[in-house]
Amino acid sequence: MKLHMLLIAILISLVHTGNALGNGKITPDYLRCEYKVNPLGIDVKKPRLSWELYSDQANQHQSAYQIMVASSLEKLNKGQADLWDTGKVLSEQTNQLPYSGEELISRQDCYWKVRVWNSEDEVSAWSEPAHWSMGLMQYTDWKGTWITHRTGVNQKHKYKELYLPPARYFRKSFSSDKKVKKAKAYFTSAGLFELRLNGEKVGEDHFTPGWTDYDKRIYYVTYDVTEQLNKGGNVIGATVADGWYAGYLGFALLIGNERVRGFYGVDPAVFGQLEIEYEDGTMDIIATDATWQANQGPIREADILMGEAYDARLEMPGWDGPDYDAENWSASRLSFPPDGKLEAYPAEPVGHIEEIQPMDITEPEAGVYVFDLGKNFAGVARLKAQGKSGQKITLRYGEMLHDDGTLMTENLRRARATDTYVLKGVGVEEWTPKFTYHGFRYVEVSGLSEKPDKEAITGIVMNSPTPKTSTFHAANDMNNTLYENILTTQFANFFEVPTDCPQRDERLGWTGDAQIYVRSAAYNADVAAFFTKWLVDLDDAQRAYGAYPNYAPFPYSRSDQFSPGWMDAGVIVPHTLYKMYGDTRIIERMYAGMKRFMAFQLETSKNYLRPASRLNFGDWLAVGRQVSDDFIAAAYFGHDARLMSEMAKAIGKEGDADDYAQLFDHIKKAFIEKYIDKDGIIRDDDNQTAYALALCFDLYPEHLAAKGAARLASMIQANGNVFSTGFLGTKHVMLALSANGYPDLAYDLFMQTDYPSWGYSIENGSTSIWERWNSYTREDGFGGGSGNNARMNSFSHYAFGAVAEWMFRYGLGIDTEGAGFRNIIIRPQINHRMKAMKGSYRSINGKIASGWKIEDGKLLMEIEIPVNTKAKVYIPDVGENIIRVDGVPLGKVDDLKVLSEGSGYTVLEAGSGKYVFTCE
């Protein structure tokens, strides 16, 4: 039924879009609220609305819009906008537009549509309706109590024996005899929960309600369950597991931390209510309380790091349905709730994204089968097997294999990463773990009755949904593989928080990795809601003295809590969301914390130079001469000040903007005096990373920047055209080269296959981005020259994937002038060795495409600019520089304005549309 309705909706949308485009007008589509399509249960009082525009004609823009918002679809269809009618508003704005109608209250349904006027004042048809609903805005809206079920607490679980308690099961019977108008469920948990109603899972999300600092905030999730209710008897149920709340977290077990699990609490609990509104205007609320029944069941262990154990013999068929006999179940226990404030989940919860089948099965040991899923991803495996009752099947997960074909698990450290299933012995049985996930390519299965086929294992790819927004294709196949590896690794690690890795005993939201990669992430996928959620985690984790910690959420600290190049994520990530999405609300949300952070840096600085901290990760995993910790600290302090000035200005704090600009000038002056000689050489830190950071952070005096870039280029060439950099330096090297006149050298690095390079990893079999360039080599196996296989050797680590920023900003030349891609820059850097490159980025304003090709001395460029934007297009000089547009000489094209000529480019101003440029 759902599929049928979806197909109808798609057909209607296509017909609508086709009609609107056919008449030459612009039409709005892809309506979103707070970056999400039709979100339920939000608690933003003035949610922001956005849409994209489409037209079959070039050079189109919006001159005005009208939004109508109604409390029901019927009213909206009748034009009765009882919540908000903007009327005709003269504006080009299509996103970050705050709702400004009637005050929104708890449970409010909001149906909305938009129409727009083009530059000729022709009005479009109304868009298809969109929807959002409000959550429970007041504490008094909640009627239930937190409930739990005690399964026993093992106090001897510090280091040696794992303590893995079973999941808890809860149920409540109720009757609903009247005609239902609508029904919504609002639920959360201390731990992870899966909601059930009348024998079916509610929603399609997993790992709800996510990970937070539970002492500061707890997220709840809203579901529309109208179609799942029965007339008469009903049962609502929930399965709850430890999750991030009570389970093992990070490397606490590895380092012998005083506490290794239960950082927020011991007993998982559930809290929420089902609200049923009837056609007669009455309402029933089924809330969690002591009348709910509780039990244990077949999930015997459930831990994110360690894995899940399921005994099918203990299944309780129909436990979540109305005909089940629950006489032997216990009464739920009332639980002390966490201290955090209840808030609506602001992003999209983790979901099952894709299913993949094994490429191959091997048997390295008798009765032990290894399934190769073909790529390194995050998720679980679905098992299909049959056998005798009590037969135990074990699934172990790994990213790589030893030379003898056995599973390599040493790099998992203290993460057990093992799932077990005990057969009930009735026919073919299927099982998918619910409350754990792993980072893996290979699944080792033992305990089977007979040799399996490929149907025995299905890979379930899981992550936080961040819609893909990019395409990329180069003439060099290795670089196409690199792009796919970058995407694979990004999606594997964007799992509730931006983790460093999905496999070992870590999976923390490391700030250094996030700040280096965030712009690459934003080119590859729509990460606005995802990073908005994580920035709340980071703000919650900020230390009382102003520093941001090394990861967020921050359940424990090993020693010192911050490091230069890591804590700066508190400034860099909000600035990136502002640049990519035009989002000023995230600046306002983070601003007080950012100011405290800047004050902390200034207080701990000497002569405006921030020193290194007691804990310094430096240019993590650099393969050459390390840049000094003091240099990194000073450079990032200057970078932070410059970004703060820009963000302060964006939210109208002109005084602060001037103060931070002045602070940057002071830092730059002090930086130059300490580090940069009159010949442009960096004293004491004469290495690739130092030059890259100084150039990218505008810390060179203008007259010496060219000499600094030349020194950087000469060092790379002297090093055989390979990096000597680590996490902080590698991305900035290529950005600095391309920005300072050395694009061909940047391409040499991009296409390199010698160690250290992306091509080196790919030639050694990578299907993802590795933590080390040589995490595995065909010659040395997992030694790779590092001798550090088990402690630090992740095969899914996105930091070195930050080259994606260069790929889009310089290779394809897609950038924004100002914020939000309203004024676009198309300036590809052409490379004769590469010969061709093409790709696209779906910005918040729509698709931007750029492609170039060199053939027979002629340059071909194809670009696409979305409606309601304009672009500066840089056409590189080629040959006699004769430029044609769609075959017509440039001088005869009226819609394109020549802004400048010379300096290697002809610069044009182009409106929306598709263009083919040739230059010869």
NORFENBEL-V290781 format. One record per helix or strand. SS is the DSSP state (a for helix, b for strand). FROM is the first residue (numbers start at 0). LEN is the number of residues. Records with the same first field share a line. If there is no record, write none. Layout:
SS: FROM-LEN ; FROM-LEN
//
This chain:
a: 1-21 ; 72-5 ; 138-3 ; 225-3 ; 242-4 ; 311-3 ; 409-3 ; 453-3 ; 476-17 ; 510-14 ; 527-14 ; 568-13 ; 584-20 ; 628-22 ; 653-22 ; 687-9 ; 701-17 ; 728-11 ; 742-9 ; 757-6 ; 797-14 ; 889-3
b: 26-7 ; 35-1 ; 41-1 ; 47-7 ; 61-9 ; 83-2 ; 88-2 ; 96-2 ; 108-10 ; 122-1 ; 129-5 ; 146-2 ; 167-9 ; 179-11 ; 191-6 ; 199-2 ; 204-2 ; 207-1 ; 216-8 ; 231-10 ; 247-1 ; 260-1 ; 268-10 ; 282-5 ; 292-3 ; 298-5 ; 306-5 ; 329-2 ; 332-2 ; 340-4 ; 349-8 ; 359-6 ; 367-18 ; 391-7 ; 399-2 ; 406-2 ; 417-5 ; 428-4 ; 437-9 ; 456-8 ; 467-1 ; 469-5 ; 493-1 ; 497-1 ; 509-1 ; 524-1 ; 550-1 ; 604-2 ; 608-2 ; 675-1 ; 681-1 ; 776-1 ; 780-1 ; 813-3 ; 822-4 ; 835-8 ; 845-10 ; 857-8 ; 869-7 ; 882-3 ; 887-2 ; 896-6 ; 904-6 ; 912-7
//
